[in-house]
Amino acid sequence: MEFFEMFGIFFLGLLILYFIWKGFRFQEGMQDNSSTKTTTTTTATATDVGIAGKATDYTLKIKNATTKIMDTLLISKYRTDYENILMEMDDYINALSLQTLLTTPLADLPKGLEKIHGLRQGRKDLNEIMTFIDKT
């Protein structure tokens, strides 16, 4: 039994080391991972164009990430729930704005109005999310 425990601990250690090693190699975004090259030709190839040449790959990464998120959200199935959340948030922001206006002392009115302005921007963001849900 002791042998199996030691083997399990050893295997678990290797697994942890693997994930740490893999984590250090993870890179995201538009990074130039090419090694330093000396080219003798004067024409640029696909590997020599730098960041701009990798824009297509970056676009595909963004599209794949978006697809994963959309698959997780299941908007077509939970559309009504999401819309209800957004409508409740809209009511909450309106109530919070009114509360802020009524409880802000006159001396702090500029700060209170600034907070209300931020809340108003939040309402605009909610409307954009609602538009996104509607077009999906």
SEDOTI-713790 format. One record per residue: residue in one letter; x, y, z of N, C-alpha, C, O, CB in turn. Coordinates in pm, whole numbers, plus 50000, padded with zeros to 5 digits. Glycine has a CB too. Layout:
N
pake, nxx, nyy, nzz, caxx, cayy, cazz, cxx, cyy, czz, oxx, oyy, ozz, cbxx, cbyy, cbzz
A, X, Y, Z, X, Y, Z, X, Y, Z, X, Y, Z, X, Y, Z .
...
***
This chain:
136
pake, nxx, nyy, nzz, caxx, cayy, cazz, cxx, cyy, czz, oxx, oyy, ozz, cbxx, cbyy, cbzz
M, 50083, 49881, 50000, 50000, 50000, 50000, 50087, 50125, 50000, 50053, 50225, 49936, 49906, 50000, 50121 .
E, 50198, 50121, 50071, 50287, 50236, 50078, 50345, 50271, 49941, 50365, 50388, 49910, 50400, 50209, 50178 .
F, 50371, 50170, 49858, 50424, 50192, 49724, 50325, 50272, 49639, 50364, 50363, 49567, 50456, 50059, 49657 .
F, 50196, 50237, 49648, 50096, 50307, 49570, 50079, 50451, 49616, 50055, 50540, 49534, 49963, 50234, 49578 .
E, 50091, 50475, 49746, 50083, 50613, 49797, 50199, 50696, 49744, 50179, 50809, 49700, 50083, 50613, 49951 .
M, 50319, 50640, 49748, 50438, 50711, 49698, 50425, 50736, 49548, 50458, 50844, 49500, 50566, 50631, 49728 .
F, 50377, 50636, 49474, 50359, 50652, 49330, 50256, 50761, 49301, 50275, 50841, 49210, 50315, 50519, 49266 .
G, 50147, 50765, 49378, 50045, 50867, 49360, 50098, 51006, 49387, 50069, 51100, 49313, 49926, 50840, 49450 .
I, 50175, 51020, 49493, 50235, 51151, 49525, 50332, 51193, 49417, 50334, 51309, 49377, 50306, 51147, 49662 .
F, 50413, 51099, 49369, 50508, 51129, 49262, 50434, 51172, 49135, 50472, 51271, 49072, 50597, 51006, 49233 .
F, 50330, 51099, 49099, 50252, 51133, 48981, 50185, 51270, 48995, 50184, 51349, 48900, 50147, 51025, 48955 .
L, 50130, 51298, 49113, 50067, 51427, 49138, 50169, 51539, 49127, 50139, 51646, 49072, 50001, 51428, 49277 .
G, 50290, 51515, 49179, 50397, 51616, 49167, 50432, 51643, 49022, 50449, 51758, 48983, 50520, 51570, 49242 .
L, 50443, 51537, 48943, 50472, 51556, 48801, 50361, 51633, 48731, 50387, 51717, 48645, 50492, 51421, 48733 .
L, 50238, 51604, 48767, 50125, 51673, 48708, 50127, 51822, 48742, 50101, 51906, 48655, 49994, 51610, 48756 .
I, 50158, 51854, 48864, 50167, 51995, 48906, 50280, 52064, 48832, 50263, 52177, 48784, 50190, 52006, 49058 .
L, 50395, 51999, 48821, 50508, 52058, 48747, 50471, 52082, 48601, 50510, 52183, 48542, 50631, 51968, 48756 .
Y, 50397, 51988, 48542, 50355, 52003, 48404, 50268, 52128, 48386, 50289, 52205, 48293, 50279, 51879, 48357 .
F, 50170, 52147, 48475, 50082, 52263, 48463, 50157, 52393, 48488, 50128, 52495, 48425, 49965, 52251, 48560 .
I, 50252, 52393, 48579, 50334, 52513, 48601, 50415, 52543, 48476, 50422, 52658, 48432, 50427, 52496, 48724 .
W, 50478, 52441, 48419, 50557, 52460, 48298, 50470, 52510, 48183, 50510, 52600, 48109, 50626, 52329, 48258 .
K, 50354, 52453, 48169, 50262, 52494, 48063, 50214, 52637, 48085, 50196, 52712, 47989, 50142, 52398, 48055 .
G, 50193, 52675, 48211, 50149, 52811, 48242, 50251, 52915, 48206, 50215, 53025, 48162, 50116, 52821, 48388 .
F, 50378, 52885, 48222, 50482, 52981, 48187, 50496, 52997, 48037, 50542, 53100, 47989, 50615, 52939, 48247 .
R, 50457, 52896, 47963, 50466, 52903, 47818, 50344, 52969, 47756, 50347, 53000, 47637, 50485, 52766, 47760 .
F, 50237, 52991, 47832, 50113, 53047, 47781, 50134, 53194, 47746, 50182, 53272, 47828, 49999, 53031, 47884 .
Q, 50098, 53231, 47624, 50106, 53369, 47581, 49979, 53401, 47506, 49927, 53319, 47430, 50231, 53395, 47494 .
E, 49929, 53521, 47529, 49805, 53561, 47467, 49823, 53698, 47406, 49901, 53779, 47455, 49689, 53561, 47569 .
G, 49752, 53722, 47299, 49756, 53854, 47239, 49850, 53858, 47119, 49896, 53755, 47070, 49799, 53957, 47341 .
M, 49875, 53978, 47074, 49957, 53997, 46955, 50102, 54014, 46999, 50151, 54126, 47012, 49908, 54121, 46873 .
Q, 50169, 53905, 47020, 50308, 53908, 47060, 50391, 53850, 46948, 50351, 53756, 46880, 50330, 53832, 47192 .
D, 50507, 53906, 46931, 50599, 53857, 46831, 50686, 53751, 46896, 50779, 53784, 46969, 50684, 53971, 46771 .
N, 50657, 53624, 46871, 50728, 53514, 46934, 50840, 53460, 46846, 50905, 53361, 46881, 50633, 53402, 46968 .
S, 50864, 53524, 46734, 50966, 53472, 46645, 51104, 53497, 46703, 51127, 53597, 46771, 50954, 53537, 46506 .
S, 51192, 53406, 46677, 51329, 53423, 46725, 51400, 53524, 46636, 51354, 53555, 46527, 51405, 53287, 46727 .
T, 51511, 53573, 46684, 51588, 53669, 46607, 51643, 53600, 46484, 51709, 53496, 46494, 51702, 53731, 46692 .
K, 51616, 53658, 46368, 51658, 53599, 46241, 51740, 53701, 46164, 51718, 53822, 46175, 51536, 53551, 46159 .
T, 51831, 53652, 46088, 51900, 53738, 45994, 51856, 53693, 45856, 51874, 53577, 45819, 52056, 53732, 46011 .
T, 51799, 53785, 45782, 51751, 53750, 45648, 51840, 53815, 45545, 51887, 53927, 45563, 51604, 53793, 45628 .
T, 51864, 53743, 45440, 51948, 53797, 45334, 51866, 53845, 45217, 51920, 53906, 45125, 52046, 53692, 45288 .
T, 51736, 53820, 45218, 51651, 53865, 45109, 51592, 54000, 45143, 51584, 54038, 45260, 51538, 53763, 45081 .
T, 51553, 54073, 45042, 51495, 54205, 45064, 51344, 54203, 45062, 51281, 54303, 45096, 51546, 54301, 44960 .
T, 51284, 54093, 45023, 51139, 54084, 45022, 51091, 54026, 45153, 51153, 53935, 45208, 51088, 54000, 44902 .
A, 50979, 54078, 45203, 50924, 54031, 45330, 50840, 53907, 45307, 50763, 53899, 45211, 50839, 54142, 45397 .
T, 50857, 53810, 45393, 50774, 53690, 45388, 50673, 53698, 45500, 50675, 53793, 45579, 50861, 53561, 45399 .
A, 50586, 53601, 45509, 50482, 53600, 45611, 50541, 53600, 45751, 50480, 53654, 45843, 50390, 53480, 45594 .
T, 50658, 53541, 45769, 50717, 53537, 45903, 50795, 53663, 45935, 50831, 53684, 46051, 50808, 53417, 45916 .
D, 50822, 53747, 45837, 50903, 53867, 45859, 50820, 53994, 45875, 50877, 54101, 45896, 50998, 53884, 45746 .
V, 50688, 53987, 45867, 50607, 54109, 45867, 50576, 54161, 46006, 50514, 54266, 46019, 50479, 54084, 45794 .
G, 50616, 54091, 46109, 50598, 54140, 46246, 50455, 54130, 46293, 50381, 54039, 46257, 50644, 54282, 46255 .
I, 50419, 54225, 46375, 50288, 54222, 46439, 50175, 54228, 46337, 50078, 54152, 46348, 50275, 54338, 46538 .
A, 50185, 54314, 46239, 50077, 54329, 46141, 50051, 54200, 46065, 49936, 54171, 46030, 50111, 54441, 46043 .
G, 50154, 54124, 46040, 50137, 53999, 45968, 50064, 53894, 46048, 50017, 53795, 45992, 50271, 53947, 45927 .
K, 50055, 53914, 46179, 49987, 53817, 46264, 49846, 53862, 46301, 49782, 53800, 46386, 50068, 53793, 46389 .
A, 49798, 53967, 46239, 49665, 54019, 46271, 49556, 53916, 46240, 49457, 53907, 46313, 49639, 54147, 46193 .
T, 49572, 53841, 46135, 49471, 53740, 46100, 49463, 53633, 46208, 49354, 53592, 46247, 49504, 53676, 45963 .
D, 49578, 53588, 46256, 49579, 53489, 46364, 49515, 53546, 46490, 49440, 53477, 46559, 49722, 53443, 46394 .
Y, 49544, 53671, 46519, 49487, 53736, 46637, 49335, 53747, 46625, 49263, 53727, 46722, 49550, 53875, 46657 .
T, 49288, 53778, 46505, 49145, 53786, 46480, 49079, 53651, 46505, 48971, 53644, 46564, 49117, 53833, 46336 .
L, 49143, 53545, 46461, 49088, 53411, 46483, 49085, 53376, 46632, 48990, 53313, 46678, 49171, 53306, 46407 .
K, 49187, 53418, 46707, 49188, 53393, 46851, 49072, 53466, 46918, 49006, 53410, 47006, 49322, 53438, 46913 .
I, 49048, 53589, 46878, 48937, 53667, 46934, 48804, 53599, 46900, 48716, 53585, 46986, 48938, 53813, 46882 .
K, 48790, 53558, 46775, 48666, 53492, 46733, 48644, 53363, 46811, 48531, 53335, 46853, 48669, 53463, 46582 .
N, 48747, 53285, 46830, 48734, 53160, 46906, 48697, 53187, 47051, 48615, 53116, 47109, 48865, 53080, 46900 .
A, 48758, 53291, 47112, 48726, 53326, 47250, 48581, 53372, 47261, 48511, 53336, 47356, 48820, 53436, 47302 .
T, 48536, 53450, 47164, 48398, 53497, 47163, 48302, 53379, 47149, 48199, 53374, 47217, 48375, 53597, 47048 .
T, 48334, 53285, 47063, 48250, 53167, 47044, 48239, 53087, 47172, 48131, 53039, 47206, 48306, 53080, 46932 .
K, 48349, 53073, 47244, 48346, 52999, 47371, 48254, 53069, 47471, 48176, 53003, 47540, 48487, 52986, 47430 .
I, 48263, 53201, 47479, 48177, 53276, 47571, 48031, 53262, 47530, 47945, 53237, 47614, 48217, 53425, 47575 .
M, 48004, 53277, 47402, 47867, 53267, 47354, 47809, 53128, 47379, 47692, 53114, 47412, 47860, 53301, 47204 .
D, 47891, 53024, 47363, 47846, 52888, 47391, 47814, 52871, 47539, 47725, 52794, 47575, 47952, 52786, 47348 .
T, 47886, 52941, 47624, 47861, 52933, 47768, 47735, 53009, 47807, 47659, 52963, 47892, 47981, 52988, 47845 .
L, 47712, 53123, 47745, 47597, 53207, 47781, 47463, 53149, 47735, 47361, 53170, 47801, 47614, 53345, 47722 .
L, 47461, 53078, 47624, 47337, 53022, 47570, 47225, 53127, 47566, 47118, 53109, 47624, 47291, 52901, 47655 .
I, 47252, 53236, 47497, 47159, 53350, 47494, 47023, 53308, 47440, 46920, 53353, 47492, 47216, 53463, 47408 .
S, 47018, 53225, 47338, 46888, 53186, 47282, 46802, 53115, 47387, 46680, 53128, 47385, 46906, 53096, 47159 .
K, 46865, 53040, 47477, 46790, 52966, 47579, 46753, 53054, 47697, 46643, 53042, 47752, 46872, 52847, 47627 .
Y, 46844, 53143, 47737, 46824, 53224, 47858, 46797, 53372, 47829, 46815, 53456, 47918, 46944, 53212, 47946 .
R, 46755, 53403, 47708, 46731, 53542, 47667, 46639, 53615, 47765, 46670, 53727, 47808, 46672, 53546, 47528 .
T, 46528, 53554, 47799, 46430, 53618, 47888, 46491, 53646, 48025, 46468, 53752, 48082, 46305, 53531, 47903 .
D, 46567, 53551, 48077, 46632, 53572, 48206, 46730, 53689, 48201, 46733, 53773, 48290, 46706, 53445, 48250 .
Y, 46810, 53694, 48094, 46905, 53804, 48080, 46834, 53938, 48065, 46877, 54037, 48123, 46997, 53779, 47960 .
E, 46727, 53941, 47988, 46651, 54065, 47972, 46591, 54110, 48106, 46591, 54229, 48137, 46540, 54048, 47867 .
N, 46540, 54015, 48184, 46486, 54049, 48316, 46593, 54106, 48407, 46569, 54202, 48479, 46422, 53926, 48381 .
I, 46713, 54048, 48403, 46823, 54101, 48483, 46854, 54245, 48444, 46871, 54331, 48530, 46949, 54013, 48466 .
L, 46861, 54270, 48314, 46893, 54405, 48266, 46785, 54506, 48305, 46815, 54620, 48340, 46912, 54405, 48114 .
M, 46658, 54465, 48298, 46550, 54556, 48336, 46553, 54585, 48486, 46531, 54698, 48528, 46413, 54496, 48297 .
E, 46581, 54482, 48567, 46592, 54504, 48711, 46711, 54592, 48745, 46703, 54677, 48834, 46604, 54370, 48785 .
M, 46821, 54574, 48673, 46939, 54660, 48695, 46907, 54804, 48658, 46953, 54897, 48725, 47059, 54610, 48613 .
D, 46829, 54823, 48552, 46789, 54958, 48512, 46707, 55024, 48623, 46730, 55140, 48657, 46708, 54954, 48380 .
D, 46612, 54950, 48679, 46532, 55003, 48790, 46620, 55032, 48912, 46603, 55133, 48979, 46420, 54904, 48828 .
Y, 46714, 54943, 48939, 46804, 54961, 49053, 46889, 55086, 49036, 46907, 55163, 49131, 46895, 54838, 49069 .
I, 46940, 55107, 48915, 47022, 55226, 48890, 46938, 55352, 48904, 46986, 55452, 48959, 47087, 55219, 48750 .
N, 46815, 55350, 48855, 46727, 55467, 48869, 46700, 55496, 49017, 46706, 55611, 49060, 46594, 55443, 48795 .
A, 46671, 55391, 49094, 46644, 55410, 49237, 46769, 55461, 49308, 46760, 55548, 49395, 46595, 55279, 49301 .
L, 46884, 55406, 49274, 47010, 55450, 49335, 47041, 55595, 49299, 47093, 55670, 49381, 47125, 55358, 49291 .
S, 47011, 55634, 49176, 47032, 55773, 49134, 46944, 55868, 49215, 46991, 55971, 49263, 47003, 55789, 48983 .
L, 46817, 55833, 49230, 46725, 55917, 49308, 46770, 55923, 49454, 46770, 56030, 49514, 46581, 55862, 49299 .
Q, 46808, 55809, 49510, 46856, 55807, 49647, 46980, 55895, 49664, 46992, 55968, 49762, 46887, 55663, 49691 .
T, 47071, 55888, 49569, 47192, 55970, 49574, 47157, 56117, 49570, 47213, 56197, 49645, 47287, 55935, 49459 .
L, 47064, 56154, 49483, 47023, 56294, 49471, 46959, 56344, 49601, 46988, 56455, 49645, 46924, 56310, 49355 .
L, 46875, 56263, 49661, 46802, 56306, 49780, 46886, 56303, 49908, 46853, 56372, 50004, 46682, 56219, 49799 .
T, 46993, 56226, 49909, 47072, 56214, 50032, 47205, 56290, 50027, 47279, 56292, 50125, 47099, 56070, 50061 .
T, 47235, 56351, 49915, 47361, 56424, 49902, 47345, 56564, 49961, 47258, 56639, 49917, 47406, 56432, 49755 .
P, 47428, 56599, 50058, 47423, 56736, 50112, 47459, 56838, 50003, 47534, 56807, 49911, 47520, 56751, 50233 .
L, 47405, 56957, 50015, 47430, 57060, 49914, 47579, 57087, 49896, 47625, 57111, 49785, 47359, 57189, 49953 .
A, 47654, 57081, 50004, 47798, 57107, 49995, 47868, 57001, 49910, 47971, 57030, 49850, 47860, 57112, 50133 .
D, 47813, 56878, 49906, 47873, 56769, 49829, 47799, 56742, 49699, 47819, 56639, 49636, 47875, 56643, 49912 .
L, 47713, 56836, 49658, 47631, 56815, 49539, 47713, 56785, 49414, 47674, 56698, 49336, 47546, 56937, 49515 .
P, 47826, 56854, 49391, 47904, 56818, 49271, 47947, 56671, 49269, 47943, 56606, 49165, 48027, 56907, 49261 .
K, 47988, 56619, 49385, 48026, 56477, 49391, 47905, 56387, 49369, 47914, 56284, 49302, 48092, 56445, 49528 .
G, 47791, 56426, 49425, 47669, 56348, 49407, 47626, 56346, 49261, 47586, 56242, 49210, 47557, 56404, 49493 .
L, 47635, 56461, 49195, 47597, 56467, 49053, 47695, 56386, 48967, 47657, 56328, 48866, 47593, 56613, 49005 .
E, 47821, 56385, 49009, 47920, 56305, 48937, 47886, 56156, 48950, 47898, 56080, 48854, 48063, 56333, 48991 .
K, 47844, 56115, 49068, 47804, 55976, 49089, 47681, 55943, 49004, 47674, 55836, 48942, 47774, 55949, 49239 .
I, 47585, 56034, 49001, 47465, 56012, 48919, 47501, 56003, 48772, 47445, 55922, 48698, 47363, 56127, 48941 .
H, 47596, 56085, 48730, 47641, 56080, 48590, 47703, 55943, 48560, 47679, 55887, 48453, 47744, 56194, 48563 .
G, 47782, 55890, 48653, 47839, 55757, 48635, 47731, 55650, 48627, 47741, 55557, 48547, 47935, 55725, 48750 .
L, 47629, 55664, 48710, 47517, 55569, 48705, 47443, 55579, 48572, 47401, 55478, 48516, 47420, 55594, 48822 .
R, 47429, 55702, 48522, 47363, 55721, 48392, 47443, 55652, 48281, 47386, 55593, 48190, 47347, 55872, 48361 .
Q, 47576, 55661, 48291, 47660, 55591, 48194, 47639, 55440, 48205, 47639, 55369, 48105, 47810, 55627, 48215 .
G, 47622, 55392, 48328, 47592, 55251, 48348, 47463, 55209, 48280, 47454, 55100, 48224, 47585, 55219, 48495 .
R, 47363, 55297, 48285, 47236, 55267, 48216, 47258, 55258, 48066, 47199, 55172, 48000, 47130, 55376, 48248 .
K, 47341, 55345, 48010, 47371, 55338, 47867, 47439, 55205, 47833, 47410, 55143, 47731, 47461, 55457, 47824 .
D, 47529, 55162, 47921, 47597, 55034, 47900, 47497, 54919, 47903, 47507, 54826, 47823, 47706, 55012, 48005 .
L, 47401, 54924, 47996, 47298, 54821, 48002, 47216, 54817, 47873, 47181, 54710, 47824, 47205, 54844, 48122 .
N, 47187, 54935, 47819, 47111, 54941, 47693, 47190, 54878, 47578, 47134, 54812, 47491, 47075, 55087, 47658 .
E, 47323, 54900, 47579, 47405, 54839, 47475, 47407, 54687, 47489, 47407, 54615, 47389, 47548, 54894, 47480 .
I, 47409, 54638, 47612, 47404, 54493, 47634, 47270, 54438, 47586, 47265, 54332, 47524, 47426, 54460, 47783 .
M, 47162, 54510, 47614, 47029, 54468, 47570, 47025, 54462, 47417, 46969, 54368, 47360, 46920, 54564, 47625 .
T, 47082, 54561, 47351, 47087, 54562, 47206, 47165, 54440, 47155, 47125, 54377, 47057, 47151, 54692, 47155 .
F, 47274, 54408, 47222, 47354, 54291, 47185, 47271, 54163, 47199, 47273, 54077, 47110, 47481, 54282, 47273 .
I, 47200, 54151, 47308, 47116, 54031, 47330, 47008, 54023, 47223, 46980, 53915, 47171, 47050, 54034, 47471 .
D, 46947, 54137, 47189, 46841, 54138, 47090, 46890, 54097, 46950, 46816, 54034, 46875, 46778, 54276, 47084 .
K, 47012, 54133, 46916, 47062, 54100, 46782, 47119, 53959, 46774, 47150, 53910, 46666, 47168, 54200, 46739 .
T, 47134, 53895, 46890, 47190, 53759, 46892, 47081, 53655, 46877, 47110, 53536, 46877, 47268, 53735, 47022 .
***
